[in-house]
Every structure is written in C-alpha cells, then in structure tokens.
Amino acid sequence: MESAALCNPSMVVHPDQGGLTAGQLRVAISLRQIGEGHLSSIGFADAVLGPGDQLTVDARPGPLTVGRRVPLRHRRDLLAAGLAEIDCDDEVSATVLDALPAWYDEALLDRVLADLPADLLSRGTAPATVAHLRRTGAASYAVEFPADSRLPQRVLWPATPDERNGMEDARFVRFVDESGPVYRATYTAYDGQRIATRALSSTDLRRFEITPMRGPGVRNKGVALFPRTVGGRHLALCRADGETIGLTSLGGDNQWQRPVRLHAPRRGWELIQVGNCGSPVETDAGWLVLTHGVGPMRRYAIGALLLDLHRPERVVAELPGVLLAPDETERDGYVPNVVYSCGALVHAGLLWLPYGASDARVGFATVPVAALVAAMVEPPLPPG
C-alpha cells in the first residue's frame, strides 16, 4: 500500500486522550500511501506531542484492514447537484428526483428506477440518464472498521469507479459547531482520467461517510475546510483555477460557490503555482493558512498567510519568505525536491507541521505561533 511512497500528512486531535501526562496531546495523522501502479489510499498513524517540543510516533503494526461497506442514507440534494453538474436534466432524472425523499437508501433508488414508466425508458437518452443516476448516487458510501482495530491498522481504500485509481491528499480537520465535534476531510478522487473532490466525515475515525462535493469552488485539487463556520457560513480554501488560492462558501443549493481570490503566485519560490497546506488554523491574530508554492525546477516550499478572523476574504499579513523548504537530505525521492503538508495544528503555543519530504518519508517541524505571526508583514496593495 505504501511501497512506492508515503507523503502528504495532516494532523488532528485524536479522539482518545486517555493515559497522557501534563503537557501531552495525542494526535491522529493521516497519510497518503502510494503503492504499485501509483495507486493512492489513506492510512493513519498515532503520535503524542509534548511536553514541550517532544514527539513520539507510535508503531504501525499490522494486520491492516480496509473495513467493510455499510448502509448509508443518501441525500437527494447531493444527487440533484451531481446531475446538474453534468447537465443531466431530462424527464427521467426529474421523475426520479421527484419520487425520492430528502434522504433515501440504495434499495429505494433501485425501486424508483425499476418503476419508471416504459414510455420514459423508451426515450433515446434514458439509458445514459439511468447510468448517470446510478454512478452519481454510488459516489456516496460509508465504511466501518472493526471495533478492536487500532487507527494505524485502518486503510481507506478506493471503493467506487470515480476513485479507482486513487484517493489522494486527504486534508483532515476537527470541525466544531453547536452539535459538537466531528472529523471532516476532503480528498481528490481519481479514476485514471478525471479528478473529483470528495468530502469525508466521521465522529470517531472508525466509521467514515464519503460524499461528493459539488460546485465551481471545488473543481480542482486542494480543497481545505475551515474548522468552524464563520458568520454562519461554511467556508473552504480552494485552488479552483489550478494556480491561485481562493476562498469558497457553501451555498443553499449545496454547491460550493465561485471563489474569491486570496493569493496568487508572486515571488520566485512560488512563481508557477500556489495552494494551501491544509485547513486554516485559528489563532488570536487571525486564520493562519499554510501555503505551498511551486518554483523553478518544480521545487515545492511552504509559506504562510494570515486571514482576518471575521472576514477571511481579507488577507491581513503574509510571511515574506519561505517557512520550510527541502534541505539536502530531503531532495531525493519518489517526487524529488518537495516538502508538502495537508494540515497542521497548534499545541502549547507551537505550530506542529507534519510534512512529506519528496514523497519518500514524513517529517515534523515546529515553530512558535507568536514568532511566526510576528515575522509576517502586510501584503502589498493590489495593482490599480
């Protein structure tokens, strides 16, 4: 599962905080595992941070398990959004959507399709529409792991046609609202030709529910969810145009809206493209956004931005230089000359940054949050 590469980690607070001493925090680390045929899956590791800058990464013993598919209640609005995205709008799709309740299961969808009138099924577009309905509905599913399995034994393995060539770059975040905490993540599903953004949610990191993300804001790689709503809005960082960092919000139609641009390539180390390195981290000074920049010779380095806490469309500061770049020991690997992360967190005043080094191994770096914020400067005014 990781014979070719291990990379692109993200880090969240672990659901189990038992057996720790003062100053310690147990974390769950997601990992992109790349095996034969460049097939990516999502693995996990446990670690304990602290006291101070101490780090202990637990062993990852087998056996591994890919879990089992379990029933899931599907959302009609997600099905409708998926059909709209591919312009599948005819009498067959309208009849099926009208017959489905707000929440439905696979058996009900099968019955609705089986009960379609013969005159509708005789239309020339009917077979393609039915196929679209089945494939779009199948993009949502749930996986559950045995109760006696440890987190490092669990592997999220490609389970649908849309992700048969890989589940890439999971960005996990612990999302909190009035109903309590839940783990959420985004990842890139790849079928060998096309990419699609998927959302993942779990209350315990044992049962995972996967659903598609729809809309112009999530039509590329690198979507990262905010850890809470801001002004009642669900927000995410994105790179919808493939080159710049944007901010998108979830609309009432369950579509992620056209993004507002936050940061474009400007300096030499990020001149080819920029993107995020995971979900924003909330600090007293603002939303801390770790960025990645691609420069000459496809060298990846990590930088940082600071967004206004209440109006995250506004960039209030940026790091004028590089926060982390490949050193002489990190330049060779499956994808050389790269450092890349999918998510950091703050513990005891330190920013803990897990990162992949040239897709060959995972490293960890720390920096005091106060020192990082103090090193930032106001961004230049936009031209004109």
Phi, psi and omega per residue, in radians:
M1 nan -0.462 3.120
E2 -2.318 0.541 -3.086
S3 -1.222 -0.426 -3.135
A4 -1.643 -0.724 -3.056
A5 -2.818 2.722 3.050
L6 -2.440 2.135 -2.950
C7 -2.856 -3.100 2.924
N8 0.871 1.059 -3.102
P9 -1.427 2.733 2.875
S10 -2.274 2.786 -2.994
M11 -2.360 2.302 3.083
V12 -2.384 2.834 3.068
V13 -1.100 2.297 -3.089
H14 -1.274 2.552 3.082
P15 -1.181 -0.333 -3.141
D16 -1.872 1.934 3.117
Q17 -1.950 0.384 3.136
G18 -1.366 2.677 3.024
G19 1.285 0.372 -3.129
L20 -1.797 2.818 3.074
T21 -1.829 3.028 -3.120
A22 -0.979 2.350 3.093
G23 1.509 0.023 -3.123
Q24 -1.797 2.659 3.069
L25 -2.481 2.198 3.062
R26 -1.513 2.367 -3.111
V27 -2.193 2.667 3.002
A28 -1.819 2.316 -3.098
I29 -2.046 2.151 3.029
S30 -1.563 2.609 -3.065
L31 -2.379 2.428 2.958
R32 -1.513 2.070 3.118
Q33 -1.833 2.268 -3.126
I34 -2.103 2.120 -3.117
G35 -1.926 -2.754 -3.117
E36 -1.063 2.501 -3.118
G37 1.280 0.274 -3.132
H38 1.025 0.629 3.121
L39 -1.548 2.117 -3.077
S40 -1.743 2.461 3.008
S41 -2.369 3.038 -3.107
I42 -1.929 2.079 3.071
G43 -1.977 -3.141 -3.056
F44 -2.468 2.775 3.002
A45 -2.497 2.723 3.031
D46 -1.865 2.563 3.048
A47 -2.636 2.802 3.069
V48 -2.137 2.202 3.090
L49 -1.698 2.475 3.042
G50 1.480 3.033 -0.044
P51 -1.127 2.725 -3.141
G52 1.101 -2.355 -3.117
D53 -1.740 0.380 3.094
Q54 -1.274 2.538 3.139
L55 -2.423 2.271 3.053
T56 -2.222 2.034 3.107
V57 -1.726 2.161 -3.111
D58 -1.233 2.707 3.070
A59 -1.118 2.704 -3.141
R60 -2.029 1.257 -3.090
P61 -1.359 2.739 3.042
G62 -1.493 -2.972 -0.075
P63 -1.325 2.685 3.099
L64 -1.493 2.710 3.086
T65 -2.424 2.461 3.110
V66 -1.700 0.104 3.103
G67 1.269 -3.051 3.129
R68 -2.332 2.571 3.087
R69 -1.173 2.410 3.103
V70 -2.266 2.784 -3.101
P71 -1.038 2.566 3.130
L72 -2.389 2.410 2.996
R73 -1.458 2.130 -3.085
H74 -1.580 2.690 3.141
R75 -1.794 2.214 3.131
R76 -1.111 -0.629 -3.095
D77 -1.145 -0.584 3.080
L78 -1.211 -0.673 3.086
L79 -1.098 -0.776 3.133
A80 -1.107 -0.718 3.132
A81 -1.133 -0.681 3.117
G82 -1.140 -0.693 3.103
L83 -1.176 -0.694 3.123
A84 -1.108 -0.603 -3.098
E85 -1.144 -0.493 3.125
I86 -1.852 0.292 3.107
D87 0.983 0.659 3.082
C88 -1.662 1.579 -3.057
D89 -2.420 1.694 3.095
D90 -2.533 -3.035 -3.086
E91 -1.127 -0.589 -3.141
V92 -1.138 -0.875 -3.126
S93 -1.133 -0.699 3.132
A94 -1.110 -0.712 3.131
T95 -1.115 -0.737 -3.134
V96 -1.159 -0.809 -3.136
L97 -1.092 -0.663 3.117
D98 -1.144 -0.526 -3.082
A99 -1.459 -0.278 -3.087
L100 -1.607 2.458 3.008
P101 -1.331 3.101 -3.122
A102 -1.030 -0.599 3.073
W103 -2.176 2.402 -3.096
Y104 -2.589 2.868 3.056
D105 -1.982 3.043 -3.055
E106 -1.124 -0.617 -3.135
A107 -1.110 -0.691 3.126
L108 -1.162 -0.723 3.090
L109 -1.054 -0.725 3.114
D110 -1.064 -0.715 -3.129
R111 -1.175 -0.717 3.125
V112 -1.095 -0.740 3.124
L113 -1.157 -0.682 -3.141
A114 -1.177 -0.459 -3.107
D115 -1.604 0.089 3.128
L116 -1.072 2.378 -3.141
P117 -1.043 2.569 -3.097
A118 -1.064 -0.615 -3.119
D119 -1.161 -0.555 3.065
L120 -1.220 -0.743 -3.119
L121 -1.181 -0.299 3.127
S122 -1.434 -0.173 3.123
R123 -1.145 2.585 -3.078
G124 -1.071 -0.544 -3.101
T125 -1.558 -0.089 -3.019
A126 -1.042 -0.840 -3.123
P127 -1.018 -0.709 3.140
A128 -1.178 -0.692 -3.140
T129 -1.137 -0.752 3.101
V130 -1.079 -0.714 3.105
A131 -1.107 -0.711 3.097
H132 -1.109 -0.721 3.121
L133 -1.068 -0.767 -3.130
R134 -1.178 -0.791 -3.100
R135 -1.183 -0.725 -3.138
T136 -1.139 -0.734 3.102
G137 -1.152 -0.631 -3.101
A138 -1.224 -0.219 -3.140
A139 -1.192 -0.304 3.071
S140 -1.742 2.289 3.128
Y141 -2.782 2.998 3.129
A142 -2.315 2.541 3.116
V143 -2.264 2.413 3.111
E144 -2.245 2.449 -3.138
F145 -1.844 2.711 3.140
P146 -1.000 2.516 -3.110
A147 -1.099 -0.478 -3.108
D148 -1.611 0.110 3.092
S149 -1.473 2.561 3.049
R150 -1.569 2.696 -3.098
L151 -0.937 -0.771 -3.123
P152 -1.151 -0.200 3.100
Q153 -1.523 -0.212 -3.028
R154 -1.563 2.357 3.129
V155 -2.271 2.147 2.995
L156 -1.469 1.945 -2.995
W157 -1.916 2.505 3.140
P158 -0.878 2.276 -3.003
A159 -2.248 -0.106 -3.113
T160 -2.290 2.840 3.114
P161 -1.005 -0.594 -3.100
D162 -1.167 -0.343 -3.099
E163 -2.153 0.383 -3.034
R164 -1.127 -0.360 3.096
N165 -1.775 0.100 3.011
G166 2.571 2.677 2.998
M167 -2.056 1.928 -2.902
E168 -2.000 2.449 2.862
D169 0.979 1.022 3.099
A170 -1.166 2.270 3.087
R171 -1.967 1.741 -3.098
F172 -1.541 2.596 3.053
V173 -2.618 2.579 3.042
R174 -1.641 1.863 -3.061
F175 -1.625 2.344 -3.102
V176 -2.221 2.272 2.982
D177 -2.457 -2.888 -3.047
E178 -1.116 -0.348 3.130
S179 -1.537 -0.077 3.114
G180 1.957 -3.102 -3.095
P181 -1.428 2.581 3.025
V182 -2.570 2.514 3.076
Y183 -1.469 2.265 3.079
R184 -2.228 2.716 3.110
A185 -2.704 2.798 2.931
T186 -2.128 2.675 3.009
Y187 -2.649 2.892 3.129
T188 -1.713 2.093 3.026
A189 -1.551 2.380 -3.084
Y190 -2.319 2.200 -3.113
D191 -1.805 0.146 -3.120
G192 1.819 -0.342 3.117
Q193 -2.295 -0.693 -3.062
R194 -2.138 2.671 3.047
I195 -1.918 2.708 3.092
A196 -2.627 2.551 -3.134
T197 -1.595 2.332 3.130
R198 -2.105 2.568 3.045
A199 -1.876 2.542 -3.099
L200 -2.298 2.424 3.100
S201 -2.418 2.622 -3.138
S202 -2.809 2.483 3.050
T203 -1.590 -0.335 -3.001
D204 -2.410 0.052 -3.075
L205 1.069 0.403 3.027
R206 -2.054 -0.719 3.011
R207 -1.890 2.236 -3.098
F208 -2.136 2.344 3.044
E209 -1.954 2.276 -3.071
I210 -2.019 2.288 3.123
T211 -2.414 2.696 3.087
P212 -1.273 2.699 2.947
M213 -1.916 2.369 -3.024
R214 -2.143 2.697 3.021
G215 2.018 2.896 -3.077
P216 -1.135 -0.390 -3.118
G217 -1.320 -0.233 -3.038
V218 -2.196 0.524 -3.092
R219 -1.633 0.474 3.046
N220 -2.687 -3.123 -3.137
K221 -1.299 2.926 2.929
G222 1.441 0.652 3.053
V223 -1.523 2.331 -3.120
A224 -2.369 2.108 -3.061
L225 -1.383 2.555 2.991
F226 -1.258 2.652 -3.095
P227 -1.384 -0.058 3.062
R228 -2.806 2.954 3.043
T229 -1.298 2.675 3.101
V230 -2.170 2.012 -3.082
G231 1.035 0.583 3.141
G232 1.409 0.039 -3.108
R233 -1.818 2.439 2.940
H234 -1.483 2.153 -3.042
L235 -2.135 2.767 3.077
A236 -2.649 2.560 2.927
L237 -1.411 2.626 -3.129
C238 -2.662 3.025 3.030
R239 -2.409 1.075 -2.978
A240 -1.084 -0.559 -3.120
D241 -1.606 0.015 3.098
G242 1.469 -0.081 -3.048
E243 -2.310 -0.454 -3.013
T244 -2.159 2.824 3.084
I245 -1.587 2.233 3.135
G246 -2.193 2.985 3.088
L247 -2.150 2.169 -3.133
T248 -2.134 2.682 3.125
S249 -2.182 2.691 -3.116
L250 -1.500 2.134 -3.124
G251 -1.473 2.990 -3.139
G252 -1.139 -0.342 3.103
D253 -1.583 0.254 -3.138
N254 1.114 0.463 3.061
Q255 -1.949 2.429 3.067
W256 -1.412 2.183 -2.918
Q257 -1.352 2.909 3.097
R258 -1.003 2.285 -2.974
P259 -1.367 2.735 2.946
V260 -1.618 2.305 -3.118
R261 -1.284 2.310 3.093
L262 -1.845 -0.730 -3.023
H263 -2.700 2.331 3.125
A264 -2.084 2.785 3.082
P265 -0.975 2.295 -3.108
R266 -2.472 -0.787 -3.109
R267 -1.587 2.847 -3.057
G268 -1.015 -0.672 -3.069
W269 -1.284 -0.181 -3.118
E270 -2.249 0.425 -2.915
L271 -1.216 -0.439 -3.089
I272 -1.467 -0.832 3.096
Q273 -2.855 2.799 3.054
V274 -2.276 2.790 3.084
G275 -2.831 3.137 3.129
N276 -1.623 2.832 3.028
C277 -2.008 0.793 3.068
G278 1.994 -3.138 -3.085
S279 -1.113 2.585 3.071
P280 -1.049 2.533 3.111
V281 -1.848 2.173 -3.096
E282 -1.359 2.232 3.053
T283 -2.288 2.939 3.103
D284 -1.076 -0.509 -3.082
A285 -1.447 -0.335 -3.089
G286 2.605 -3.061 3.082
W287 -1.391 2.027 3.122
L288 -1.498 2.081 -3.125
V289 -1.980 2.030 3.012
L290 -1.442 2.378 -3.068
T291 -2.090 2.775 2.924
H292 -2.091 2.518 3.098
G293 -2.207 2.483 3.105
V294 -1.930 2.119 -3.106
G295 -1.996 -2.796 3.133
P296 -0.971 2.566 -3.133
M297 1.078 0.433 3.111
R298 0.976 0.641 3.094
R299 -1.449 2.174 3.113
Y300 -1.694 2.312 3.064
A301 -2.375 2.880 -3.065
I302 -1.986 2.332 3.085
G303 -2.207 -2.844 -3.087
A304 -2.696 2.543 3.015
L305 -2.194 2.839 3.040
L306 -2.250 2.178 -3.139
L307 -1.851 2.635 3.085
D308 -1.059 2.349 -3.082
L309 -1.070 -0.662 -3.053
H310 -1.714 -0.431 3.108
R311 -2.257 1.333 -3.048
P312 -1.174 -0.063 2.983
E313 -1.185 -0.250 -3.053
R314 -1.825 2.095 3.046
V315 -1.470 2.070 -3.079
V316 -1.714 -0.357 3.135
A317 -2.824 2.801 3.078
E318 -2.572 2.663 3.057
L319 -1.342 2.183 -3.048
P320 -1.235 -0.324 3.138
G321 -2.244 -2.834 -3.104
V322 -1.496 2.389 3.041
L323 -1.449 -0.744 -3.109
L324 -2.591 2.322 3.119
A325 -2.386 2.762 3.131
P326 -1.090 2.275 3.029
D327 -1.641 -3.041 -3.025
E328 -1.124 -0.355 3.127
T329 -1.584 -0.074 -3.014
E330 -2.096 0.259 -3.042
R331 -1.636 -0.248 -3.104
D332 -1.929 2.444 3.121
G333 2.923 -2.899 -3.110
Y334 -1.031 -0.746 2.975
V335 -2.194 1.762 -2.954
P336 -1.268 2.747 2.980
N337 1.187 0.692 -3.051
V338 -2.323 2.354 2.760
V339 -2.150 2.402 -2.985
Y340 -2.727 2.401 3.102
S341 -2.288 2.689 3.067
C342 -2.002 0.228 3.049
G343 2.689 2.305 -3.130
A344 -2.078 3.069 3.028
L345 -2.592 2.928 3.128
V346 -1.904 2.320 3.034
H347 -2.488 2.213 3.089
A348 0.941 0.729 3.075
G349 1.418 -0.029 3.128
L350 -1.867 2.434 2.932
L351 -1.489 2.069 3.096
W352 -1.718 2.088 -3.049
L353 -2.075 1.819 2.971
P354 -1.413 2.492 -3.113
Y355 -2.593 2.641 3.025
G356 -1.583 2.366 3.135
A357 -1.903 1.866 3.116
S358 0.911 0.537 3.118
D359 1.004 0.375 -3.115
A360 -1.902 -0.465 -3.104
R361 -2.839 2.972 3.141
V362 -1.985 2.316 3.084
G363 -2.090 3.024 -3.138
F364 -2.370 2.416 3.117
A365 -2.320 2.648 3.082
T366 -2.292 2.654 3.039
V367 -2.669 2.411 3.057
P368 -1.059 2.292 -3.121
V369 -1.042 -0.735 -3.117
A370 -1.068 -0.708 -3.139
A371 -1.187 -0.674 3.128
L372 -1.139 -0.804 3.135
V373 -1.111 -0.699 -3.132
A374 -1.117 -0.476 -3.119
A375 -1.430 -0.121 -3.113
M376 -1.436 2.723 -3.137
V377 -2.258 2.819 3.079
E378 -1.115 2.437 3.124
P379 -1.253 2.710 3.106
P380 -1.176 2.661 3.095
L381 -1.171 2.507 3.111
P382 -1.103 2.612 -3.139
P383 -1.085 2.590 3.099
G384 1.526 nan nan
